[in-house]
Amino acid sequence: MDQPKPYRELPTRLSHGCFGCGSENPHGLRMIFHTDEKSVFSEIVIPDHMVGWKNFAHGGILSTILDEIMGWSAIYLTKNLVLTKSIAVDFLRPVPVGTTLRAEGRISKVRSDREVAMEGFLLNSNGIVHARGKGVFALFKIDAAMKFGIADEKELRELERVFNL
Ligand SMILES: CCCCCCCC/C=C\CCCCCCCC(=O)SCCNC(=O)CCNC(=O)[C@H](O)C(C)(C)COP(=O)(O)OP(=O)(O)OC[C@H]1O[C@@H](n2cnc3c(N)ncnc32)[C@H](O)[C@@H]1OP(=O)(O)O
């Protein structure tokens, strides 16, 4: 008999042009996400055109990956929509482009019903941490997000449905 999978994919392939996770952005990272219910993670290979110096990935790209993994982790684990308020990144070791990496995000502290502190990690295939992020995310219920007017109702209702927000 098949064993149940220990983790599952998050339904983030909803649209769109997002540089981090959009399936239709040919220049983006096209990240997809899995969860074990305590954290959210993503396997990623940074393409050659996102290089910084020599064959090392650009630090801005590493920051984007950490923002993205912390953002989706915050959405999934807190059941809210989010906007990034701040992020801080420690670049611990250079990250070569073209290698398989794992990004991982989890909750550091729920500060209120409007704010969560998150942490994110970028590891190589041996589990060595190459970059570490801390982020603060504003949390929005669907109705508040609607008033904010930065996403249309159809998109928000779809997110509400697939993420049980
Ligand atoms: C609206 C949500 C819609 C979300 C849709 C998300 C879809 C997600 C899908 C996939 C993403 C996953 C991947 C994520 C990774 C990448 C994420 C990014 O790159 S995000 C882009 C970079 N970040 C920004 O652009 C933030 C810019 N900053 C701001 O907009 C503000 O600083 C903000 C809202 C974060 C805090 O604003 P303040 O500090 O000025 O807050 P105060 O002055 O207290 O409030 C202003 C008004 O807003 C309401 N407000 C503020 N925070 C609220 C909250 N958490 N809930 C409800 N209302 C809130 C308040 O009640 C107030 O409303 P009154 O004027 O009184 O009517």
The ligand as an SDF file (V2000), in Angstrom:
LIG
                    3D

 67 69  0  0  0  0  0  0  0  0999 V2000
   -3.6760   44.2920    1.4600 C   0  0  0  0  0  0  0  0  0  0  0  0
   -3.2270   42.9140    1.3240 C   0  0  0  0  0  0  0  0  0  0  0  0
   -3.4160   42.2830   -0.0150 C   0  0  0  0  0  0  0  0  0  0  0  0
   -2.5270   41.1770   -0.1130 C   0  0  0  0  0  0  0  0  0  0  0  0
   -2.6100   40.4200   -1.3830 C   0  0  0  0  0  0  0  0  0  0  0  0
   -1.5180   39.4500   -1.2580 C   0  0  0  0  0  0  0  0  0  0  0  0
   -1.4990   38.3670   -2.2350 C   0  0  0  0  0  0  0  0  0  0  0  0
   -0.2810   37.5890   -1.8320 C   0  0  0  0  0  0  0  0  0  0  0  0
    0.1160   36.5490   -2.7780 C   0  0  0  0  0  0  0  0  0  0  0  0
    1.3830   36.1500   -2.7140 C   0  0  0  0  0  0  0  0  0  0  0  0
    2.4090   36.8430   -1.8650 C   0  0  0  0  0  0  0  0  0  0  0  0
    3.3070   35.8630   -1.1690 C   0  0  0  0  0  0  0  0  0  0  0  0
    4.7270   36.1830   -1.3090 C   0  0  0  0  0  0  0  0  0  0  0  0
    5.0710   37.3780   -0.4990 C   0  0  0  0  0  0  0  0  0  0  0  0
    6.4790   37.8070   -0.7390 C   0  0  0  0  0  0  0  0  0  0  0  0
    6.5520   39.1180   -1.4360 C   0  0  0  0  0  0  0  0  0  0  0  0
    5.6990   40.1090   -0.7290 C   0  0  0  0  0  0  0  0  0  0  0  0
    5.9130   41.4910   -1.1820 C   0  0  0  0  0  0  0  0  0  0  0  0
    6.8030   41.7810   -1.9210 O   0  0  0  0  0  0  0  0  0  0  0  0
    4.8430   42.6650   -0.6030 S   0  0  0  0  0  0  0  0  0  0  0  0
    5.4420   44.1240   -1.4020 C   0  0  0  0  0  0  0  0  0  0  0  0
    6.3560   44.8860   -0.5150 C   0  0  0  0  0  0  0  0  0  0  0  0
    5.6530   45.4090    0.6310 N   0  0  0  0  0  0  0  0  0  0  0  0
    4.7870   46.4470    0.5050 C   0  0  0  0  0  0  0  0  0  0  0  0
    4.5290   46.9670   -0.5490 O   0  0  0  0  0  0  0  0  0  0  0  0
    4.1670   46.9590    1.7890 C   0  0  0  0  0  0  0  0  0  0  0  0
    4.1210   48.4640    1.7820 C   0  0  0  0  0  0  0  0  0  0  0  0
    3.7410   48.9540    3.0890 N   0  0  0  0  0  0  0  0  0  0  0  0
    2.4680   49.2230    3.4240 C   0  0  0  0  0  0  0  0  0  0  0  0
    1.5530   49.1070    2.6230 O   0  0  0  0  0  0  0  0  0  0  0  0
    2.2610   49.7050    4.8320 C   0  0  0  0  0  0  0  0  0  0  0  0
    3.4950   50.0230    5.4180 O   0  0  0  0  0  0  0  0  0  0  0  0
    1.5390   48.6550    5.7240 C   0  0  0  0  0  0  0  0  0  0  0  0
    0.1120   48.4110    5.2670 C   0  0  0  0  0  0  0  0  0  0  0  0
    2.2970   47.3140    5.7660 C   0  0  0  0  0  0  0  0  0  0  0  0
    1.4720   49.1950    7.1490 C   0  0  0  0  0  0  0  0  0  0  0  0
    0.9750   50.4610    7.0430 O   0  0  0  0  0  0  0  0  0  0  0  0
    1.0920   51.5180    8.2090 P   0  0  0  0  0  0  0  0  0  0  0  0
    2.2120   51.2160    9.1300 O   0  0  0  0  0  0  0  0  0  0  0  0
    1.0370   52.8460    7.5520 O   0  0  0  0  0  0  0  0  0  0  0  0
   -0.1940   51.2160    9.0270 O   0  0  0  0  0  0  0  0  0  0  0  0
   -1.1470   52.1900    9.7020 P   0  0  0  0  0  0  0  0  0  0  0  0
   -0.7520   53.6220    9.5510 O   0  0  0  0  0  0  0  0  0  0  0  0
   -1.3030   51.6190   11.0620 O   0  0  0  0  0  0  0  0  0  0  0  0
   -2.4780   51.9220    8.8590 O   0  0  0  0  0  0  0  0  0  0  0  0
   -2.8270   52.5710    7.6620 C   0  0  0  0  0  0  0  0  0  0  0  0
   -4.2090   52.0350    7.2980 C   0  0  0  0  0  0  0  0  0  0  0  0
   -4.1400   50.6520    6.9290 O   0  0  0  0  0  0  0  0  0  0  0  0
   -4.8840   49.8340    7.8540 C   0  0  0  0  0  0  0  0  0  0  0  0
   -4.0850   48.6690    8.1710 N   0  0  0  0  0  0  0  0  0  0  0  0
   -2.7620   48.6110    8.3420 C   0  0  0  0  0  0  0  0  0  0  0  0
   -2.3610   47.3980    8.6110 N   0  0  0  0  0  0  0  0  0  0  0  0
   -3.4730   46.6360    8.6110 C   0  0  0  0  0  0  0  0  0  0  0  0
   -3.7080   45.2420    8.8140 C   0  0  0  0  0  0  0  0  0  0  0  0
   -2.7010   44.3900    9.0400 N   0  0  0  0  0  0  0  0  0  0  0  0
   -4.9860   44.8040    8.7460 N   0  0  0  0  0  0  0  0  0  0  0  0
   -6.0030   45.6390    8.4820 C   0  0  0  0  0  0  0  0  0  0  0  0
   -5.8260   46.9680    8.2470 N   0  0  0  0  0  0  0  0  0  0  0  0
   -4.5970   47.4350    8.3240 C   0  0  0  0  0  0  0  0  0  0  0  0
   -5.0770   50.7050    9.0880 C   0  0  0  0  0  0  0  0  0  0  0  0
   -6.2160   50.3420    9.8010 O   0  0  0  0  0  0  0  0  0  0  0  0
   -5.1770   52.0810    8.4830 C   0  0  0  0  0  0  0  0  0  0  0  0
   -6.4700   52.2460    7.9750 O   0  0  0  0  0  0  0  0  0  0  0  0
   -7.2870   53.6100    8.2490 P   0  0  0  0  0  0  0  0  0  0  0  0
   -6.5370   54.7060    7.5710 O   0  0  0  0  0  0  0  0  0  0  0  0
   -7.3110   53.7310    9.7530 O   0  0  0  0  0  0  0  0  0  0  0  0
   -8.6570   53.3210    7.6460 O   0  0  0  0  0  0  0  0  0  0  0  0
  1  2  1  0
  2  3  1  0
  3  4  1  0
  4  5  1  0
  5  6  1  0
  6  7  1  0
  7  8  1  0
  8  9  1  0
  9 10  2  0
 10 11  1  0
 11 12  1  0
 12 13  1  0
 13 14  1  0
 14 15  1  0
 15 16  1  0
 16 17  1  0
 17 18  1  0
 18 19  2  0
 18 20  1  0
 20 21  1  0
 21 22  1  0
 22 23  1  0
 23 24  1  0
 24 25  2  0
 24 26  1  0
 26 27  1  0
 27 28  1  0
 28 29  1  0
 29 30  2  0
 29 31  1  0
 31 32  1  0
 31 33  1  0
 33 34  1  0
 33 35  1  0
 33 36  1  0
 36 37  1  0
 37 38  1  0
 38 39  2  0
 38 40  1  0
 38 41  1  0
 41 42  1  0
 42 43  2  0
 42 44  1  0
 42 45  1  0
 45 46  1  0
 46 47  1  0
 47 48  1  0
 47 62  1  0
 48 49  1  0
 49 50  1  0
 49 60  1  0
 50 51  1  0
 50 59  1  0
 51 52  2  0
 52 53  1  0
 53 54  1  0
 53 59  2  0
 54 55  1  0
 54 56  2  0
 56 57  1  0
 57 58  2  0
 58 59  1  0
 60 61  1  0
 60 62  1  0
 62 63  1  0
 63 64  1  0
 64 65  2  0
 64 66  1  0
 64 67  1  0
M  END
$$$$
